[in-house]
Amino acid sequence: MTEFTWSTKREGNLGYVHEVRPDGSSQTFEMPAHLVPFWLNARRNYVKFMMAQQGYKKSDPPLDMGYLK
């Protein structure tokens, strides 16, 4: 695996973001559900910035906020 992946889940008013890192480690972040898309976008931008600092370049897929409908 050579990339970060994120998956999201919502249970009532709680939202979860599960992050899997290139080294295989993972972490789940819990937050109010309405913050999930904003947190995820900020996290993706942070990872993109840090990877660019290390010389890696990759385009992001479009952000899907369809689950908020």
C-alpha positions in Angstrom: 0.0 0.0 0.0 1.4 3.4 -0.9 -1.4 5.8 -0.1 -3.7 7.1 2.6 -7.3 5.9 2.6 -10.2 7.3 4.6 -13.6 5.9 5.2 -16.5 7.6 7.1 -19.4 6.4 9.2 -22.3 8.2 10.9 -24.2 6.9 13.9 -26.8 9.5 15.0 -25.0 12.7 15.9 -21.6 11.1 15.9 -19.3 10.8 12.9 -16.2 8.6 12.5 -13.3 8.8 10.1 -11.1 5.7 9.8 -7.7 6.5 8.4 -5.3 3.9 7.0 -1.7 5.0 6.5 0.8 3.8 3.9 2.7 1.9 6.6 -0.4 -0.2 7.4 -1.2 1.6 10.7 -4.7 3.0 11.2 -6.6 5.2 13.5 -10.3 6.1 14.0 -11.3 9.7 14.8 -14.6 10.4 16.5 -16.3 13.8 16.2 -19.7 15.5 15.8 -21.2 14.2 12.5 -21.4 17.7 10.9 -17.7 18.2 11.2 -16.7 15.0 9.3 -16.6 16.5 5.8 -14.6 19.6 6.9 -12.2 17.6 9.0 -11.6 15.1 6.2 -11.0 17.9 3.7 -8.5 19.5 6.1 -6.8 16.2 6.8 -6.4 15.4 3.1 -4.9 18.9 2.4 -2.5 18.4 5.4 -1.4 15.0 4.1 -1.0 16.4 0.6 1.1 19.3 1.9 3.3 17.1 4.0 3.8 14.6 1.1 4.7 17.5 -1.2 7.3 18.6 1.3 8.9 15.2 1.0 8.8 15.3 -2.8 5.8 13.2 -3.6 3.1 14.5 -6.0 -0.4 13.0 -6.5 -3.8 14.4 -7.5 -6.8 13.9 -5.2 -10.0 12.2 -6.3 -13.0 14.5 -5.9 -14.4 14.8 -2.4 -17.7 12.9 -2.1 -20.1 14.5 0.4 -23.1 12.5 -0.9 -23.7 10.8 2.4 -24.9 14.2 3.8 -28.1 14.1 1.6 
